[in-house]
């Protein structure tokens, strides 16, 4: 009898950790196919790419805690990046988006990106909190609206629709610069420092503030949270606002990171953020998740994304793998929730 029970426990352990096992196998496979993948340059590249995506995942994570989601994150990042980038182009660039405007302070571009992100977050939050829309529907509508606005904005350039690039040096340095690491030829990217600061701030909000406690309470059991006196609408609005702000900051950083902004900037970033959260243990059913888990999930996902490109795997195969990972992650999470009940 005990042998049967032991086999059952082993089976449960494997099923509950199937996603981690698959991810480990994928990473191991990448290393075996091309051992040169393991080097410091690749490691720093992966962390740099993770940094801007982590902002999105940190924002989306709160919405998943509320048992919601956000399909508009990528487009909000693209819109924020376009506006910030157009404001912070070099004065010497012949085809400036705003040809008659001189160079303006970087803080103006940052505030513009944050405001755009915040407004979009509030629109999503209003749809969920006051119009009683599912977050999927509310954010899908916002996604389409923002994408349309993004294309109109880029097309409104006096030079016609073209990538927004050639940023002022101080803006590029602020994003892509780094601190020299003593004894090496490498630099600690500023992006990693910004991501670390965002991680600490979000951890504090989630774990040490009333908003964080209310967020988990609402996501865990909305009826019980309402009975206990928590303002459901206010909590939802604030969490969506916070997510929008994180998207805006990501957009501000993303332009210089990739070199230019187009109407495709931000495509599928929302799905990557959701996947990173699920890999990191955030429950799609709400009420469960940690900031360290999201950070780890974001890094693991980017290792796989970078690794698959590094070994030359077709982009179509990459999409298939990422889609399968999402299905597996949600299936495991749903199974755990059903067994718990």
C-alpha positions in Angstrom: 0.0 0.0 0.0 2.8 2.3 0.9 4.6 1.5 -2.4 1.4 2.6 -4.3 1.2 5.8 -2.2 4.9 6.5 -2.9 4.4 6.0 -6.7 1.4 8.3 -6.5 3.4 11.0 -4.7 6.3 10.7 -7.2 3.7 11.0 -10.1 2.2 14.1 -8.4 5.6 15.7 -7.9 6.5 15.2 -11.6 3.2 16.6 -12.8 3.3 19.6 -10.5 6.8 20.4 -11.6 6.4 19.4 -15.2 6.9 22.9 -16.5 10.2 23.3 -14.6 11.4 20.0 -16.0 10.5 21.0 -19.6 12.2 24.3 -19.2 15.3 22.7 -17.8 15.4 20.2 -20.7 15.0 23.1 -23.2 17.9 25.0 -21.6 20.0 21.9 -21.4 19.2 21.1 -25.1 20.3 24.6 -26.2 23.6 24.2 -24.3 24.3 20.8 -25.8 23.5 22.0 -29.3 25.9 25.0 -28.9 28.1 25.0 -25.8 29.3 28.5 -26.8 25.9 29.7 -25.5 27.5 29.7 -22.0 29.5 32.9 -21.9 29.4 36.2 -20.1 28.4 38.2 -23.1 25.3 36.1 -23.7 24.5 36.2 -20.0 24.6 40.0 -19.9 22.6 40.3 -23.2 20.0 38.0 -21.7 19.7 40.1 -18.5 19.6 43.3 -20.5 16.8 42.0 -22.7 15.0 40.7 -19.5 15.2 44.1 -17.9 12.7 46.0 -20.0 10.4 43.0 -20.2 10.5 42.6 -16.4 8.8 45.9 -16.0 5.9 44.6 -18.0 5.8 41.3 -16.1 5.8 43.1 -12.8 2.8 45.1 -13.9 1.0 42.2 -15.4 1.7 40.1 -12.3 -0.6 42.2 -10.2 -3.4 41.8 -12.6 -3.0 38.0 -12.6 -3.2 38.2 -8.8 -6.6 39.9 -9.2 -7.5 36.9 -11.4 -7.4 39.2 -14.4 -5.0 39.7 -17.4 -3.8 42.3 -19.8 -3.6 41.9 -23.6 -2.8 45.6 -24.1 0.5 45.8 -22.4 2.6 45.4 -25.5 0.8 48.1 -27.4 1.0 50.5 -24.4 4.7 49.9 -24.3 4.9 50.7 -28.1 2.9 53.9 -27.7 4.9 55.0 -24.7 8.1 54.3 -26.6 7.0 56.2 -29.7 6.0 59.3 -27.8 9.1 59.3 -25.5 11.3 58.6 -28.5 9.8 61.3 -30.7 10.3 63.9 -27.9 13.9 62.8 -27.2 15.4 62.7 -30.7 18.8 64.4 -31.4 18.5 68.1 -32.4 20.9 67.5 -35.3 18.7 64.8 -36.8 17.4 66.1 -40.2 14.1 64.1 -40.0 13.1 64.9 -36.5 9.5 64.0 -35.6 9.1 67.5 -34.2 11.5 69.5 -36.4 10.9 72.9 -34.8 11.4 71.7 -31.3 14.9 71.7 -29.8 16.2 69.1 -27.4 14.1 68.8 -24.2 15.0 67.3 -20.8 14.9 63.6 -20.6 12.5 63.8 -17.6 9.8 65.2 -20.0 10.0 62.1 -22.2 9.9 59.8 -19.1 6.9 61.6 -17.6 5.1 61.5 -21.0 5.6 57.7 -21.2 4.4 57.2 -17.6 1.3 59.4 -18.2 0.4 57.5 -21.3 0.9 54.2 -19.5 -1.0 55.4 -16.5 -4.0 56.6 -18.5 -4.2 53.3 -20.4 -4.0 51.4 -17.2 -6.9 53.5 -15.7 -9.0 52.9 -18.8 -8.5 49.1 -18.4 -9.2 49.4 -14.7 -12.4 51.4 -15.3 -13.7 48.8 -17.7 -13.1 46.1 -15.1 -14.1 47.9 -12.0 -17.1 50.0 -13.1 -18.3 48.5 -16.4 -17.9 45.0 -15.0 -16.0 43.8 -18.1 -13.7 40.8 -17.9 -10.1 42.0 -18.0 -9.6 40.0 -21.2 -12.3 42.0 -23.0 -11.4 45.4 -21.5 -7.7 45.0 -22.3 -8.4 43.6 -25.8 -10.4 46.7 -26.6 -7.7 49.0 -25.2 -5.1 47.0 -27.2 -6.9 47.7 -30.5 -7.5 51.4 -29.7 -3.9 52.0 -28.6 -2.5 50.2 -31.7 -4.7 52.3 -34.0 -3.5 55.5 -32.2 0.2 54.3 -32.4 0.0 53.8 -36.2 -1.7 57.2 -36.6 0.9 58.9 -34.4 3.8 57.4 -36.3 2.2 58.2 -39.7 1.7 61.9 -38.5 5.4 62.5 -38.8 6.1 65.4 -41.3 8.4 63.0 -43.1 5.8 60.3 -43.4 5.6 57.0 -41.6 9.1 55.9 -40.6 10.9 54.4 -37.6 11.4 56.9 -34.8 15.1 56.8 -33.9 18.4 58.7 -33.7 17.9 59.6 -30.1 19.9 62.3 -28.2 23.1 60.9 -26.8 22.2 61.5 -23.2 19.0 59.5 -23.5 20.8 56.6 -25.2 23.5 56.6 -22.6 21.0 56.7 -19.8 19.4 53.5 -21.0 22.3 51.6 -22.7 25.2 52.8 -20.6 26.8 50.9 -17.7 29.2 50.9 -14.8 32.6 49.3 -15.6 33.2 46.1 -13.7 36.7 46.2 -12.2 39.2 43.8 -13.6 37.1 43.0 -16.7 36.2 44.6 -20.0 32.5 44.3 -19.2 30.0 46.8 -17.8 27.1 46.4 -15.4 24.2 47.7 -17.6 22.2 50.5 -16.2 19.1 48.6 -17.3 19.9 45.9 -14.7 20.0 48.6 -12.0 16.7 50.1 -13.1 15.1 46.6 -13.1 16.5 45.8 -9.6 15.0 49.1 -8.3 11.7 48.3 -9.8 11.8 44.8 -8.3 12.4 46.1 -4.8 9.7 48.8 -5.1 7.1 46.3 -6.4 8.1 43.8 -3.7 7.6 46.5 -1.1 4.2 47.4 -2.5 3.0 43.7 -2.7 4.2 42.7 0.7 4.3 45.8 2.9 1.4 48.1 1.9 -2.3 48.1 2.3 -2.7 48.0 -1.5 -0.7 44.8 -1.7 -2.6 43.0 1.0 -5.9 44.2 -0.5 -4.8 43.0 -4.0 -4.2 39.4 -2.7 -7.4 39.5 -0.7 -9.5 40.6 -3.8 -7.8 38.0 -6.0 -8.1 35.2 -3.5 -11.8 35.8 -2.7 -13.5 38.9 -3.9 -16.7 38.3 -1.9 -14.8 37.8 1.3 -12.7 40.8 0.6 -15.8 43.0 0.1 -17.4 41.7 3.3 -14.2 42.6 5.2 -14.5 46.2 4.1 -12.0 46.3 1.2 -12.9 48.7 -1.6 -12.9 46.4 -4.6 -13.2 49.1 -7.2 -10.4 51.2 -5.7 -8.1 48.3 -5.4 -8.7 47.2 -9.0 -8.2 50.8 -10.3 -4.9 51.2 -8.4 -3.5 47.9 -9.5 -4.3 48.7 -13.1 -2.8 52.2 -12.7 0.4 50.7 -11.3 0.6 48.2 -14.2 0.2 51.0 -16.7 3.0 53.0 -15.1 5.3 50.0 -15.3 4.4 49.6 -19.0 5.2 53.3 -19.6 8.6 53.0 -18.0 9.3 49.9 -20.1 8.4 51.9 -23.2 10.7 54.7 -22.2 13.6 52.3 -21.9 12.7 50.1 -24.9 13.3 52.7 -27.6 17.0 53.2 -27.0 17.5 49.5 -26.2 16.3 48.3 -29.6 17.5 51.5 -31.4 14.2 52.7 -32.9 10.5 52.6 -32.5 8.0 51.4 -35.1 4.3 50.4 -35.1 5.4 46.8 -34.3 7.3 47.7 -31.2 5.8 45.9 -28.3 4.2 43.1 -30.3 3.6 40.0 -28.2 5.3 41.6 -25.1 2.0 41.1 -23.2 2.0 37.4 -23.9 5.7 37.1 -22.9 4.8 38.9 -19.6 1.9 36.6 -18.9 4.1 33.6 -19.7 6.9 34.8 -17.5 4.5 35.3 -14.6 3.0 31.8 -15.0 6.5 30.2 -15.2 7.3 32.2 -12.0 4.4 30.6 -10.2 1.7 33.3 -10.4 -1.7 31.6 -10.5 -3.9 32.4 -13.4 -6.8 31.9 -11.0 -5.7 34.8 -8.8 -4.5 35.3 -5.2 -1.1 33.5 -5.6 2.2 34.9 -6.7 5.6 36.4 -5.6 7.9 39.1 -7.0 11.0 36.8 -6.9 9.0 34.2 -8.8 8.2 36.7 -11.5 11.8 37.8 -11.8 13.0 34.2 -12.1 10.2 33.4 -14.6 11.2 36.4 -16.7 14.9 35.4 -16.7 14.1 31.7 -17.6 11.8 32.8 -20.4 14.4 35.1 -21.8 17.1 32.5 -21.6 14.9 30.2 -23.7 13.9 33.0 -26.2 17.6 34.1 -26.6 18.8 30.5 -26.7 16.4 29.4 -29.4 17.4 32.4 -31.6 21.1 31.7 -30.7 20.9 28.1 -32.1 19.1 29.3 -35.2 15.7 27.8 -34.5 12.9 28.9 -36.8 10.7 31.7 -35.4 7.7 29.6 -36.2 9.0 26.8 -33.9 9.7 29.3 -31.2 6.0 30.4 -31.3 4.9 26.8 -31.0 7.1 26.2 -28.0 6.0 29.4 -26.3 2.4 28.5 -26.9 2.8 25.0 -25.6 4.5 26.4 -22.4 1.5 28.7 -21.8 -1.0 25.8 -22.1 1.1 23.6 -19.9 1.5 26.3 -17.2 -2.2 27.1 -17.1 -3.1 23.4 -17.1 -0.9 22.7 -14.1 -2.2 25.7 -12.3 -5.8 24.7 -12.9 -5.1 21.1 -11.8 -3.6 22.3 -8.5 -6.5 24.6 -7.9 -9.1 21.8 -8.5 -7.2 19.4 -6.2 -7.0 22.0 -3.5 -10.7 22.4 -3.6 
